[in-house]
Amino acid sequence: MTAPEGLVPEGFERHTRRSGLTEPWEPIYARRSIDGVSLAIRAGAAHANSRGFVHGGLITALADNAMGLSCGEQVANASGLVTVSLSVDFVVFAKVGQWLEIRPQVIKTGKSLCFATALVLADDSVCARASGVFKAVSG
C-alpha cells in the first residue's frame, strides 16, 4: 500500500543496521516478514541522478542488502554472507518523492550458498527485479 508522500507505510521501522555506504541515504526503513527483510526509502535528492530518477546504483545496493539480510536470517551457523552473484533488471525508473521498497524472497538455502530474488517497487509498481547468490562465511 502506498503511503502519502512523507509518510512511512505501516510495519516499517528505522533500519538499525548501518554502514558507511548507506549513511548518506538515511533514513532507511525495514520490515520483517516470512519472506525476508524488506528495505525502503522515501526517494529524495540524495538518491537521485541528474535527471531526477532514483540512481540504479542505489537500487542495486539496497537490493543486495535486502536479499543478503534475508538469506542471513535463514542460513544456520553463518556469521555473515558475501555476495557471489548479483543481477538487476530495470523495468521503469523511480522518481524523487516515491516510496521505494525492496521486497526480497529467499528461494533456496544450502550448506554454504543461498539464492534470493527481490522485486523493487516504486509506489507499489515494479520498477526493477533482482536476483542474487550469497555465500555463508564463518568466523
N, CA, C and O atoms as a MOPAC input file, in Angstrom:
PM7 MOZYME 1SCF
protein

 N      0.83600 1    -1.18200 1     0.00000 1
 C      0.00000 1     0.00000 1     0.00000 1
 C      0.87500 1     1.23800 1     0.00000 1
 O      1.80200 1     1.34100 1     0.80300 1
 N      0.60000 1     2.15700 1    -0.86900 1
 C      1.37500 1     3.38300 1    -0.97500 1
 C      0.97900 1     4.35400 1     0.12300 1
 O     -0.20500 1     4.58100 1     0.37300 1
 N      1.97400 1     4.91800 1     0.76900 1
 C      1.72500 1     5.93200 1     1.78800 1
 C      1.84100 1     7.30100 1     1.14300 1
 O      2.66900 1     7.49100 1     0.25300 1
 N      1.02900 1     8.25900 1     1.57300 1
 C      1.17600 1     9.61100 1     1.03900 1
 C      2.60300 1    10.11400 1     1.25600 1
 O      3.28200 1     9.72200 1     2.20400 1
 N      3.03300 1    10.98500 1     0.35900 1
 C      4.40300 1    11.48600 1     0.42900 1
 C      4.73300 1    11.98300 1     1.82900 1
 O      3.97300 1    12.73700 1     2.43600 1
 N      5.89400 1    11.53800 1     2.32900 1
 C      6.35100 1    11.93800 1     3.64600 1
 C      5.97400 1    10.95600 1     4.74300 1
 O      6.57500 1    10.97100 1     5.81700 1
 N      4.98800 1    10.10000 1     4.49200 1
 C      4.57400 1     9.12300 1     5.49100 1
 C      5.24700 1     7.78400 1     5.23100 1
 O      5.60100 1     7.45400 1     4.10000 1
 N      5.41300 1     7.02200 1     6.30400 1
 C      6.02200 1     5.70200 1     6.22600 1
 C      4.91400 1     4.66500 1     6.35300 1
 O      4.14000 1     4.72100 1     7.30800 1
 N      4.81300 1     3.72000 1     5.41900 1
 C      3.76100 1     2.69900 1     5.48700 1
 C      3.82800 1     1.87100 1     6.77000 1
 O      4.88900 1     1.71700 1     7.37500 1
 N      2.70100 1     1.35600 1     7.15900 1
 C      2.57900 1     0.55000 1     8.37100 1
 C      3.52100 1    -0.64500 1     8.32900 1
 O      3.69700 1    -1.28000 1     7.28900 1
 N      4.12200 1    -0.94000 1     9.47300 1
 C      5.01200 1    -2.08500 1     9.60400 1
 C      6.47700 1    -1.76100 1     9.38900 1
 O      7.33800 1    -2.56600 1     9.74400 1
 N      6.78500 1    -0.60800 1     8.81800 1
 C      8.17700 1    -0.22900 1     8.61000 1
 C      8.69700 1     0.55400 1     9.80700 1
 O      8.00500 1     1.40400 1    10.36700 1
 N      9.93500 1     0.24400 1    10.18400 1
 C     10.63700 1     0.95200 1    11.25100 1
 C     12.01200 1     1.33100 1    10.74200 1
 O     12.48500 1     0.78800 1     9.74400 1
 N     12.65800 1     2.27100 1    11.43400 1
 C     14.01200 1     2.65600 1    11.03500 1
 C     14.91600 1     1.43400 1    11.03000 1
 O     14.93200 1     0.65300 1    11.98200 1
 N     15.66000 1     1.28000 1     9.95600 1
 C     16.61100 1     0.17400 1     9.82400 1
 C     17.78400 1     0.45300 1    10.75100 1
 O     18.35100 1     1.54500 1    10.72300 1
 N     18.14700 1    -0.51400 1    11.56100 1
 C     19.18100 1    -0.28200 1    12.56500 1
 C     20.57700 1    -0.69300 1    12.11500 1
 O     21.56600 1    -0.31600 1    12.74300 1
 N     20.66700 1    -1.45700 1    11.04100 1
 C     21.98600 1    -1.87300 1    10.56900 1
 C     22.50100 1    -0.83400 1     9.58700 1
 O     21.92000 1    -0.62900 1     8.52200 1
 N     23.58000 1    -0.18900 1     9.95100 1
 C     24.10000 1     0.91000 1     9.13700 1
 C     25.49800 1     0.61100 1     8.63300 1
 O     26.22200 1    -0.21500 1     9.18700 1
 N     25.85600 1     1.30600 1     7.56800 1
 C     27.21500 1     1.19100 1     7.03500 1
 C     27.61800 1     2.53300 1     6.44000 1
 O     26.78500 1     3.41900 1     6.25000 1
 N     28.88500 1     2.66400 1     6.15300 1
 C     29.36400 1     3.89000 1     5.52900 1
 C     28.73700 1     4.12300 1     4.16600 1
 O     28.49800 1     5.26400 1     3.77100 1
 N     28.46800 1     3.02700 1     3.44200 1
 C     27.84900 1     3.15700 1     2.12000 1
 C     26.44200 1     3.72700 1     2.22100 1
 O     26.07600 1     4.62400 1     1.46200 1
 N     25.65600 1     3.21000 1     3.15500 1
 C     24.25100 1     3.60300 1     3.21800 1
 C     23.99300 1     4.86200 1     4.04700 1
 O     22.89200 1     5.41100 1     3.99700 1
 N     24.96300 1     5.31900 1     4.78900 1
 C     24.77200 1     6.50200 1     5.65700 1
 C     24.19300 1     7.71300 1     4.91300 1
 O     23.27700 1     8.34700 1     5.43600 1
 N     24.69100 1     8.06300 1     3.71000 1
 C     24.12800 1     9.22700 1     3.01900 1
 C     22.67400 1     9.04100 1     2.57000 1
 O     22.00500 1    10.01500 1     2.22500 1
 N     22.18700 1     7.80200 1     2.57300 1
 C     20.83800 1     7.51500 1     2.09000 1
 C     19.79700 1     7.48500 1     3.19600 1
 O     18.60900 1     7.30700 1     2.92800 1
 N     20.23500 1     7.65800 1     4.44100 1
 C     19.30800 1     7.59400 1     5.58200 1
 C     18.25200 1     8.68700 1     5.45500 1
 O     18.52900 1     9.75500 1     4.90700 1
 N     17.04600 1     8.42900 1     5.95700 1
 C     16.66800 1     7.23200 1     6.70800 1
 C     16.26600 1     6.08800 1     5.79000 1
 O     15.59900 1     6.27900 1     4.77300 1
 N     16.69300 1     4.89700 1     6.17900 1
 C     16.30100 1     3.65500 1     5.52200 1
 C     15.37500 1     2.93100 1     6.49100 1
 O     15.61200 1     2.92500 1     7.69900 1
 N     14.33400 1     2.32900 1     5.96600 1
 C     13.34400 1     1.63100 1     6.78800 1
 C     13.37900 1     0.14600 1     6.48000 1
 O     13.76700 1    -0.25900 1     5.38500 1
 N     12.97100 1    -0.66800 1     7.45300 1
 C     12.93700 1    -2.12000 1     7.29000 1
 C     11.61700 1    -2.66300 1     7.81600 1
 O     11.00200 1    -2.11300 1     8.72900 1
 N     11.20900 1    -3.76900 1     7.19800 1
 C     10.02800 1    -4.50000 1     7.66200 1
 C     10.31900 1    -5.98700 1     7.48400 1
 O     10.68400 1    -6.44200 1     6.40000 1
 N     10.15100 1    -6.72600 1     8.56800 1
 C     10.38100 1    -8.16600 1     8.52300 1
 C      9.08100 1    -8.89200 1     8.22000 1
 O      8.01200 1    -8.52600 1     8.70900 1
 N      9.20100 1    -9.94100 1     7.39200 1
 C      8.06200 1   -10.79100 1     7.08500 1
 C      8.57400 1   -12.21000 1     6.94500 1
 O      9.77000 1   -12.46500 1     7.08100 1
 N      7.67700 1   -13.12000 1     6.67500 1
 C      8.06900 1   -14.51300 1     6.48000 1
 C      8.99600 1   -14.67000 1     5.28100 1
 O      9.80100 1   -15.60100 1     5.24700 1
 N      8.90000 1   -13.77900 1     4.29600 1
 C      9.73000 1   -13.85800 1     3.09600 1
 C     11.12500 1   -13.27800 1     3.29100 1
 O     12.05600 1   -13.66300 1     2.58400 1
 N     11.28200 1   -12.35700 1     4.24100 1
 C     12.59300 1   -11.75800 1     4.44500 1
 C     12.51200 1   -10.36100 1     5.02300 1
 O     11.51600 1    -9.97100 1     5.63100 1
 N     13.59300 1    -9.61600 1     4.81700 1
 C     13.71000 1    -8.25700 1     5.33200 1
 C     13.56600 1    -7.28100 1     4.17100 1
 O     14.47100 1    -7.15000 1     3.34700 1
 N     12.42600 1    -6.59800 1     4.11100 1
 C     12.21900 1    -5.56700 1     3.09700 1
 C     12.91000 1    -4.28700 1     3.55400 1
 O     12.85300 1    -3.93300 1     4.73100 1
 N     13.55400 1    -3.60100 1     2.63200 1
 C     14.15400 1    -2.29600 1     2.90200 1
 C     13.44000 1    -1.26200 1     2.05400 1
 O     12.96400 1    -1.56900 1     0.96100 1
 N     13.36300 1    -0.03000 1     2.56000 1
 C     12.65700 1     1.01500 1     1.82500 1
 C     13.19500 1     2.39100 1     2.17500 1
 O     13.77400 1     2.60900 1     3.23900 1
 N     12.98300 1     3.31000 1     1.24400 1
 C     13.31500 1     4.72600 1     1.44800 1
 C     12.21600 1     5.56800 1     0.81200 1
 O     11.48600 1     5.09700 1    -0.06000 1
 N     12.11000 1     6.79300 1     1.24900 1
 C     11.33100 1     7.79500 1     0.52700 1
 C     12.36300 1     8.49100 1    -0.35400 1
 O     13.22400 1     9.20800 1     0.15500 1
 N     12.28800 1     8.29100 1    -1.65200 1
 C     13.30900 1     8.79700 1    -2.56900 1
 C     13.41500 1    10.31600 1    -2.49900 1
 O     12.42800 1    11.04100 1    -2.62400 1
 N     14.64600 1    10.76800 1    -2.29600 1
 C     14.92000 1    12.19100 1    -2.21300 1
 C     16.09000 1    12.57400 1    -3.10200 1
 O     16.58600 1    11.75500 1    -3.87500 1
 N     16.52100 1    13.80300 1    -2.99200 1
 C     17.60400 1    14.31200 1    -3.83400 1
 C     18.89400 1    13.51000 1    -3.67100 1
 O     19.63600 1    13.33700 1    -4.63700 1
 N     19.17000 1    13.01900 1    -2.46600 1
 C     20.39600 1    12.24800 1    -2.22300 1
 C     20.37000 1    10.88700 1    -2.90600 1
 O     21.39900 1    10.21700 1    -2.98900 1
 N     19.21000 1    10.47400 1    -3.39500 1
 C     19.05500 1     9.16600 1    -4.03300 1
 C     19.01000 1     9.26300 1    -5.55800 1
 O     18.95300 1     8.24200 1    -6.24400 1
 N     19.03400 1    10.46500 1    -6.08000 1
 C     18.73600 1    10.68900 1    -7.49700 1
 C     19.97100 1    10.99800 1    -8.33600 1
 O     20.99600 1    11.46800 1    -7.84100 1
 N     19.82500 1    10.70900 1    -9.63600 1
 C     20.83900 1    11.11700 1   -10.59900 1
 C     20.48300 1    12.52300 1   -11.10200 1
 O     19.55400 1    13.14700 1   -10.59100 1
 N     21.20900 1    13.01200 1   -12.08600 1
 C     20.99400 1    14.38000 1   -12.56200 1
 C     19.65300 1    14.57700 1   -13.26100 1
 O     19.23700 1    15.71700 1   -13.46800 1
 N     18.97100 1    13.50300 1   -13.62900 1
 C     17.66300 1    13.60000 1   -14.28000 1
 C     16.50300 1    13.53100 1   -13.29800 1
 O     15.34200 1    13.64500 1   -13.69200 1
 N     16.81900 1    13.34400 1   -12.00800 1
 C     15.77300 1    13.24900 1   -11.01100 1
 C     15.19700 1    11.86000 1   -10.84300 1
 O     14.16500 1    11.68800 1   -10.19300 1
 N     15.85800 1    10.85900 1   -11.42700 1
 C     15.44000 1     9.46100 1   -11.26200 1
 C     16.28000 1     8.84100 1   -10.15600 1
 O     17.42800 1     9.23700 1    -9.95100 1
 N     15.71800 1     7.87500 1    -9.44500 1
 C     16.48900 1     7.17000 1    -8.42900 1
 C     17.62700 1     6.43300 1    -9.13300 1
 O     17.40700 1     5.72800 1   -10.11800 1
 N     18.84000 1     6.60400 1    -8.61900 1
 C     20.03600 1     6.05600 1    -9.25100 1
 C     20.02400 1     4.53200 1    -9.19800 1
 O     19.71300 1     3.93700 1    -8.16600 1
 N     20.36400 1     3.91300 1   -10.31800 1
 C     20.39800 1     2.45600 1   -10.39900 1
 C     21.38300 1     1.82200 1    -9.43400 1
 O     21.16400 1     0.70500 1    -8.96600 1
 N     22.46000 1     2.52100 1    -9.13600 1
 C     23.43400 1     2.00500 1    -8.18000 1
 C     22.85900 1     1.90800 1    -6.78100 1
 O     23.16800 1     0.97300 1    -6.04200 1
 N     22.03200 1     2.86000 1    -6.41600 1
 C     21.36400 1     2.82600 1    -5.11200 1
 C     20.37700 1     1.66400 1    -5.06700 1
 O     20.33500 1     0.92200 1    -4.08600 1
 N     19.59100 1     1.50400 1    -6.11600 1
 C     18.63300 1     0.39100 1    -6.18100 1
 C     19.37300 1    -0.93600 1    -6.06600 1
 O     18.93600 1    -1.83300 1    -5.34400 1
 N     20.48500 1    -1.06300 1    -6.77100 1
 C     21.26800 1    -2.28800 1    -6.74900 1
 C     21.81800 1    -2.56500 1    -5.35100 1
 O     21.73200 1    -3.69000 1    -4.85900 1
 N     22.37900 1    -1.54800 1    -4.71800 1
 C     22.95100 1    -1.72900 1    -3.37500 1
 C     21.87200 1    -2.09600 1    -2.35600 1
 O     22.09900 1    -2.96800 1    -1.51700 1
 N     20.71400 1    -1.45900 1    -2.40900 1
 C     19.64500 1    -1.78500 1    -1.46900 1
 C     19.08700 1    -3.18500 1    -1.72100 1
 O     18.75900 1    -3.89500 1    -0.77100 1
 N     18.97600 1    -3.58900 1    -2.98500 1
 C     18.50300 1    -4.94300 1    -3.30100 1
 C     19.50200 1    -5.97800 1    -2.78200 1
 O     19.10200 1    -6.98500 1    -2.19800 1
 N     20.79100 1    -5.73800 1    -2.98900 1
 C     21.84200 1    -6.62000 1    -2.48800 1
 C     21.73600 1    -6.74200 1    -0.97000 1
 O     21.82000 1    -7.84000 1    -0.42200 1
 N     21.55500 1    -5.62800 1    -0.30900 1
 C     21.45000 1    -5.57700 1     1.14900 1
 C     20.22500 1    -6.35400 1     1.63100 1
 O     20.33600 1    -7.17700 1     2.54000 1
 N     19.06300 1    -6.10200 1     1.03500 1
 C     17.82800 1    -6.75400 1     1.47200 1
 C     17.88600 1    -8.26800 1     1.24700 1
 O     17.47600 1    -9.04000 1     2.11300 1
 N     18.39100 1    -8.68600 1     0.09700 1
 C     18.47600 1   -10.12200 1    -0.17300 1
 C     19.49300 1   -10.78900 1     0.75400 1
 O     19.24900 1   -11.88500 1     1.26100 1
 N     20.62900 1   -10.12900 1     0.97400 1
 C     21.64700 1   -10.68700 1     1.86900 1
 C     21.15900 1   -10.80200 1     3.30200 1
 O     21.38900 1   -11.81700 1     3.95900 1
 N     20.48400 1    -9.76500 1     3.79200 1
 C     19.92800 1    -9.83100 1     5.14800 1
 C     18.90900 1   -10.95300 1     5.27000 1
 O     18.87400 1   -11.66000 1     6.27700 1
 N     18.09200 1   -11.11100 1     4.25600 1
 C     17.06200 1   -12.15200 1     4.27000 1
 C     17.69500 1   -13.54000 1     4.27100 1
 O     17.24700 1   -14.42600 1     4.99900 1
 N     18.72500 1   -13.73000 1     3.46600 1
 C     19.43000 1   -15.01700 1     3.46300 1
 C     20.09900 1   -15.25900 1     4.81400 1
 O     20.08500 1   -16.37500 1     5.33200 1
 N     20.68200 1   -14.21000 1     5.37500 1
 C     21.35900 1   -14.33200 1     6.66100 1
 C     20.45900 1   -14.83000 1     7.77000 1
 O     20.91900 1   -15.49500 1     8.69800 1
 N     19.18900 1   -14.51400 1     7.67900 1
 C     18.23900 1   -14.97500 1     8.69300 1
 C     17.88600 1   -16.45200 1     8.52700 1
 O     17.32700 1   -17.06200 1     9.43900 1
 N     18.20600 1   -17.02800 1     7.37300 1
 C     17.82100 1   -18.41700 1     7.12600 1
 C     18.98600 1   -19.39100 1     7.02700 1
 O     18.77200 1   -20.60200 1     6.99700 1
 N     20.21500 1   -18.88500 1     6.97500 1
 C     21.38300 1   -19.75600 1     6.88700 1
 C     21.91100 1   -19.99000 1     8.29900 1
 O     22.28000 1   -19.04600 1     8.99800 1
 N     21.94100 1   -21.26400 1     8.71300 1
 C     22.40100 1   -21.60600 1    10.05000 1
 C     23.92400 1   -21.53300 1    10.14800 1
 O     24.63600 1   -21.81400 1     9.18400 1
 N     24.40100 1   -21.15800 1    11.31200 1
 C     25.83300 1   -21.17100 1    11.64800 1
 C     26.69900 1   -20.29800 1    10.75600 1
 O     27.85900 1   -20.62900 1    10.50900 1
 N     26.16400 1   -19.20200 1    10.27600 1
 C     26.97000 1   -18.27400 1     9.47200 1
 C     27.10200 1   -16.96100 1    10.23800 1
 O     26.12500 1   -16.43800 1    10.77400 1
 N     28.30400 1   -16.44600 1    10.28000 1
 C     28.49200 1   -15.15500 1    10.94500 1
 C     28.23300 1   -14.00500 1     9.97600 1
 O     28.10800 1   -12.85200 1    10.38900 1
 N     28.15400 1   -14.32400 1     8.70100 1
 C     27.87300 1   -13.30600 1     7.70200 1
 C     27.75200 1   -13.93600 1     6.32600 1
 O     27.91900 1   -15.14200 1     6.14800 1
 N     27.45900 1   -13.08600 1     5.36800 1
 C     27.32100 1   -13.52900 1     3.98600 1
 C     28.08300 1   -12.57900 1     3.08400 1
 O     28.21700 1   -11.39300 1     3.38300 1
 N     28.57700 1   -13.10600 1     1.98700 1
 C     29.18200 1   -12.26700 1     0.94900 1
 C     28.45400 1   -12.54200 1    -0.35700 1
 O     27.99000 1   -13.65600 1    -0.60000 1
 N     28.36000 1   -11.53500 1    -1.17600 1
 C     27.67300 1   -11.66500 1    -2.45800 1
 C     28.56900 1   -12.38800 1    -3.44900 1
 O     29.72200 1   -12.00900 1    -3.65500 1
 N     28.02500 1   -13.43800 1    -4.06300 1
 C     28.73700 1   -14.19900 1    -5.08300 1
 C     28.31500 1   -13.71300 1    -6.46900 1
 O     29.14500 1   -13.54500 1    -7.36200 1
 N     27.01700 1   -13.49300 1    -6.63100 1
 C     26.46800 1   -13.07900 1    -7.91900 1
 C     25.28800 1   -12.15400 1    -7.66700 1
 O     24.51600 1   -12.35800 1    -6.73100 1
 N     25.15600 1   -11.13900 1    -8.50900 1
 C     24.06500 1   -10.18800 1    -8.36100 1
 C     23.64000 1    -9.70800 1    -9.74600 1
 O     24.47000 1    -9.32000 1   -10.56900 1
 N     22.33900 1    -9.74200 1    -9.98300 1
 C     21.80100 1    -9.29000 1   -11.25700 1
 C     20.59300 1    -8.39900 1   -10.99600 1
 O     19.75400 1    -8.71100 1   -10.15100 1
 N     20.51000 1    -7.29200 1   -11.72300 1
 C     19.37000 1    -6.38500 1   -11.57800 1
 C     18.86900 1    -6.01500 1   -12.96800 1
 O     19.64500 1    -5.63000 1   -13.84300 1
 N     17.57100 1    -6.13800 1   -13.15200 1
 C     16.91800 1    -5.71200 1   -14.39100 1
 C     16.04600 1    -4.51300 1   -14.05700 1
 O     15.19600 1    -4.58300 1   -13.17000 1
 N     16.25600 1    -3.41900 1   -14.76500 1
 C     15.48000 1    -2.20200 1   -14.54000 1
 C     14.31100 1    -2.17500 1   -15.51900 1
 O     14.50000 1    -2.25100 1   -16.73300 1
 N     13.10800 1    -2.06500 1   -14.97500 1
 C     11.88600 1    -2.10900 1   -15.77500 1
 C     11.45200 1    -0.69700 1   -16.16200 1
 O     11.27200 1    -0.40500 1   -17.34400 1
 N     11.28700 1     0.16200 1   -15.19100 1
 C     10.98800 1     1.58600 1   -15.38900 1
 C     11.73900 1     2.36600 1   -14.31400 1
 O     12.19900 1     1.78100 1   -13.33300 1
 N     11.86400 1     3.66200 1   -14.48700 1
 C     12.59500 1     4.44100 1   -13.49200 1
 C     11.68900 1     4.83200 1   -12.32500 1
 O     10.47500 1     4.98000 1   -12.46900 1
 N     12.32400 1     4.99100 1   -11.17300 1
 C     11.65400 1     5.51200 1    -9.97800 1
 C     12.02400 1     6.98300 1    -9.86500 1
 O     13.11000 1     7.39200 1   -10.27700 1
 N     11.11400 1     7.77700 1    -9.30300 1
 C     11.31800 1     9.22200 1    -9.23400 1
 C     11.41400 1     9.70300 1    -7.78600 1
 O     10.95200 1     9.04400 1    -6.85500 1
 N     12.02500 1    10.86200 1    -7.63500 1
 C     12.09100 1    11.51900 1    -6.33800 1
 C     10.67100 1    11.70300 1    -5.81400 1
 O      9.76800 1    12.09000 1    -6.55600 1
 N     10.48700 1    11.42000 1    -4.52100 1
 C      9.18700 1    11.54400 1    -3.87500 1
 C      8.47000 1    10.22000 1    -3.72400 1
 O      7.56200 1    10.09800 1    -2.90100 1
 N      8.86800 1     9.21000 1    -4.51500 1
 C      8.19700 1     7.92100 1    -4.43200 1
 C      8.72200 1     7.09200 1    -3.26000 1
 O      9.86400 1     7.25000 1    -2.82900 1
 N      7.85400 1     6.19800 1    -2.75100 1
 C      8.25000 1     5.22400 1    -1.74300 1
 C      8.87600 1     4.05300 1    -2.49200 1
 O      8.20400 1     3.36700 1    -3.26100 1
 N     10.16300 1     3.83300 1    -2.26300 1
 C     10.90700 1     2.78800 1    -2.94000 1
 C     11.10300 1     1.63700 1    -1.96400 1
 O     11.72000 1     1.80400 1    -0.91200 1
 N     10.57700 1     0.46700 1    -2.31700 1
 C     10.63600 1    -0.69700 1    -1.42800 1
 C     11.25500 1    -1.87900 1    -2.15000 1
 O     10.92000 1    -2.17000 1    -3.29800 1
 N     12.16600 1    -2.55600 1    -1.45900 1
 C     12.77400 1    -3.76800 1    -1.98100 1
 C     12.17500 1    -4.92500 1    -1.19600 1
 O     12.34400 1    -5.00900 1     0.02000 1
 N     11.46700 1    -5.82800 1    -1.89900 1
 C     10.80800 1    -6.99200 1    -1.27900 1
 C     11.53300 1    -8.26700 1    -1.69100 1
 O     11.32600 1    -8.77500 1    -2.79300 1
 N     12.38000 1    -8.78400 1    -0.80700 1
 C     13.13700 1    -9.98700 1    -1.14300 1
 C     12.37400 1   -11.26600 1    -0.81400 1
 O     11.41900 1   -11.26800 1    -0.03700 1
 N     12.82400 1   -12.33800 1    -1.42400 1
 C     12.32000 1   -13.67000 1    -1.11600 1
 C     13.47500 1   -14.64800 1    -1.25600 1
 O     14.12500 1   -14.70700 1    -2.29900 1
 N     13.72400 1   -15.40800 1    -0.21100 1
 C     14.75400 1   -16.43300 1    -0.25800 1
 C     14.19200 1   -17.61800 1    -1.03600 1
 O     13.11800 1   -18.12800 1    -0.71700 1
 N     14.91900 1   -18.04500 1    -2.04600 1
 C     14.48200 1   -19.13700 1    -2.90500 1
 C     14.96800 1   -20.48300 1    -2.38300 1
 O     14.20000 1   -21.44200 1    -2.30500 1
 N     16.25900 1   -20.54800 1    -2.02200 1
 C     16.83100 1   -21.80200 1    -1.53200 1
 C     18.06500 1   -21.50700 1    -0.70800 1
 O     18.85700 1   -20.62100 1    -1.02900 1
 N     18.21000 1   -22.27900 1     0.37100 1
 C     19.43900 1   -22.21200 1     1.15000 1
 C     20.08800 1   -23.58700 1     1.13700 1
 O     19.40700 1   -24.61200 1     1.17600 1
 N     21.39600 1   -23.59200 1     1.08300 1
 C     22.16600 1   -24.82800 1     1.15100 1
 C     23.15000 1   -24.72900 1     2.30200 1
 O     22.99400 1   -23.88600 1     3.18600 1
 N     24.16700 1   -25.58800 1     2.29800 1
 C     25.16300 1   -25.56300 1     3.36800 1
 C     25.97900 1   -24.27800 1     3.36000 1
 O     26.33100 1   -23.74900 1     4.41400 1
 N     26.27600 1   -23.78400 1     2.16800 1
 C     27.09900 1   -22.57300 1     2.11400 1
 C     26.56500 1   -21.50900 1     1.16000 1
 O     27.03500 1   -20.37200 1     1.19500 1
 N     25.60100 1   -21.84500 1     0.31100 1
 C     25.05500 1   -20.87500 1    -0.63000 1
 C     23.57500 1   -20.62900 1    -0.36500 1
 O     22.84300 1   -21.51000 1     0.08400 1
 N     23.16500 1   -19.40600 1    -0.65900 1
 C     21.76000 1   -19.01900 1    -0.51400 1
 C     21.36400 1   -18.24100 1    -1.77100 1
 O     22.11100 1   -17.38500 1    -2.24500 1
 N     20.18300 1   -18.55000 1    -2.29900 1
 C     19.67800 1   -17.92100 1    -3.52400 1
 C     18.45200 1   -17.08800 1    -3.17500 1
 O     17.57200 1   -17.54100 1    -2.44300 1
 N     18.40000 1   -15.86700 1    -3.70400 1
 C     17.28300 1   -14.97700 1    -3.39300 1
 C     16.90500 1   -14.14400 1    -4.61000 1
 O     17.70100 1   -13.95300 1    -5.53000 1
 N     15.67400 1   -13.65600 1    -4.59100 1
 C     15.19600 1   -12.70400 1    -5.58700 1
 C     14.58100 1   -11.52900 1    -4.84600 1
 O     14.33400 1   -11.59900 1    -3.64200 1
 N     14.33800 1   -10.45700 1    -5.57000 1
 C     13.67800 1    -9.29600 1    -4.97600 1
 C     12.94400 1    -8.51800 1    -6.05700 1
 O     13.40800 1    -8.39700 1    -7.19100 1
 N     11.80300 1    -8.00200 1    -5.67900 1
 C     11.11300 1    -7.02200 1    -6.51000 1
 C     11.38200 1    -5.66200 1    -5.91100 1
 O     11.36400 1    -5.49200 1    -4.69200 1
 N     11.63100 1    -4.69200 1    -6.77400 1
 C     11.81900 1    -3.31200 1    -6.34000 1
 C     10.59300 1    -2.54600 1    -6.80400 1
 O     10.28100 1    -2.50600 1    -7.99400 1
 N      9.90500 1    -1.94000 1    -5.85200 1
 C      8.66000 1    -1.23900 1    -6.16300 1
 C      8.78300 1     0.25100 1    -5.87000 1
 O      9.33900 1     0.65800 1    -4.85000 1
 N      8.25800 1     1.04500 1    -6.77600 1
 C      8.16200 1     2.49100 1    -6.58000 1
 C      6.67300 1     2.80000 1    -6.48900 1
 O      5.94300 1     2.66800 1    -7.47200 1
 N      6.22700 1     3.21100 1    -5.30600 1
 C      4.79100 1     3.41200 1    -5.06300 1
 C      3.98100 1     2.20300 1    -5.52900 1
 O      2.97900 1     2.34300 1    -6.23100 1
 N      4.42800 1     1.02300 1    -5.12700 1
 C      3.74100 1    -0.25200 1    -5.38200 1
 C      3.76600 1    -0.72400 1    -6.83000 1
 O      3.10600 1    -1.71300 1    -7.15000 1
 N      4.49200 1    -0.06500 1    -7.71000 1
 C      4.63800 1    -0.52200 1    -9.09100 1
 C      6.06000 1    -1.03900 1    -9.28400 1
 O      7.02200 1    -0.39400 1    -8.86800 1
 N      6.18700 1    -2.19100 1    -9.90900 1
 C      7.51200 1    -2.77700 1   -10.11100 1
 C      8.35800 1    -1.87200 1   -10.99400 1
 O      7.95200 1    -1.49300 1   -12.09300 1
 N      9.55000 1    -1.53000 1   -10.48900 1
 C     10.48000 1    -0.73900 1   -11.29900 1
 C     11.76400 1    -1.50400 1   -11.58800 1
 O     12.52700 1    -1.12500 1   -12.47700 1
 N     12.00800 1    -2.58700 1   -10.83600 1
 C     13.19100 1    -3.41400 1   -11.08900 1
 C     12.98500 1    -4.77000 1   -10.42400 1
 O     12.13400 1    -4.94300 1    -9.55100 1
 N     13.79900 1    -5.72400 1   -10.87100 1
 C     13.83700 1    -7.02300 1   -10.20300 1
 C     15.30000 1    -7.40600 1   -10.06000 1
 O     16.14100 1    -7.03200 1   -10.87700 1
 N     15.58500 1    -8.15600 1    -9.00800 1
 C     16.96700 1    -8.53100 1    -8.73000 1
 C     17.03500 1    -9.99200 1    -8.34700 1
 O     16.05300 1   -10.57800 1    -7.89300 1
 N     18.21400 1   -10.57700 1    -8.53700 1
 C     18.47600 1   -11.92100 1    -8.04800 1
 C     19.91700 1   -11.95300 1    -7.56300 1
 O     20.78500 1   -11.25000 1    -8.08000 1
 N     20.14600 1   -12.78300 1    -6.56000 1
 C     21.48000 1   -12.86000 1    -6.01000 1
 C     21.79600 1   -14.21600 1    -5.43000 1
 O     20.90800 1   -14.97400 1    -5.04100 1
 N     23.08500 1   -14.50700 1    -5.38000 1
 C     23.59700 1   -15.70400 1    -4.73700 1
 C     24.57000 1   -15.21200 1    -3.66900 1
 O     25.40800 1   -14.34600 1    -3.92300 1
 N     24.44400 1   -15.78300 1    -2.46800 1
 C     25.24100 1   -15.33800 1    -1.33800 1
 C     25.92400 1   -16.53300 1    -0.70400 1
 O     25.32800 1   -17.60400 1    -0.58700 1
 N     27.18200 1   -16.35600 1    -0.28900 1
 C     27.95000 1   -17.41800 1     0.34800 1
 C     28.07000 1   -17.12400 1     1.83300 1
 O     28.43700 1   -16.02100 1     2.23800 1
 N     27.75400 1   -18.13100 1     2.63400 1
 C     27.86700 1   -18.01200 1     4.07000 1
 C     29.34900 1   -18.08500 1     4.46900 1
 O     30.10100 1   -18.91000 1     3.95100 1
 N     29.74400 1   -17.22300 1     5.38000 1
 C     31.10100 1   -17.24300 1     5.91400 1
 C     30.99700 1   -17.39400 1     7.43000 1
 O     30.01200 1   -16.98600 1     8.04500 1
 N     32.02000 1   -17.98200 1     8.00900 1
 C     32.02500 1   -18.13600 1     9.46500 1
 C     33.25400 1   -17.45000 1    10.02600 1
 O     34.22200 1   -17.17600 1     9.31700 1
 N     33.18500 1   -17.18100 1    11.32300 1
 C     34.32900 1   -16.56000 1    11.99600 1
 C     34.24200 1   -15.14600 1    12.01100 1
 O     35.13000 1   -14.47900 1    12.54100 1

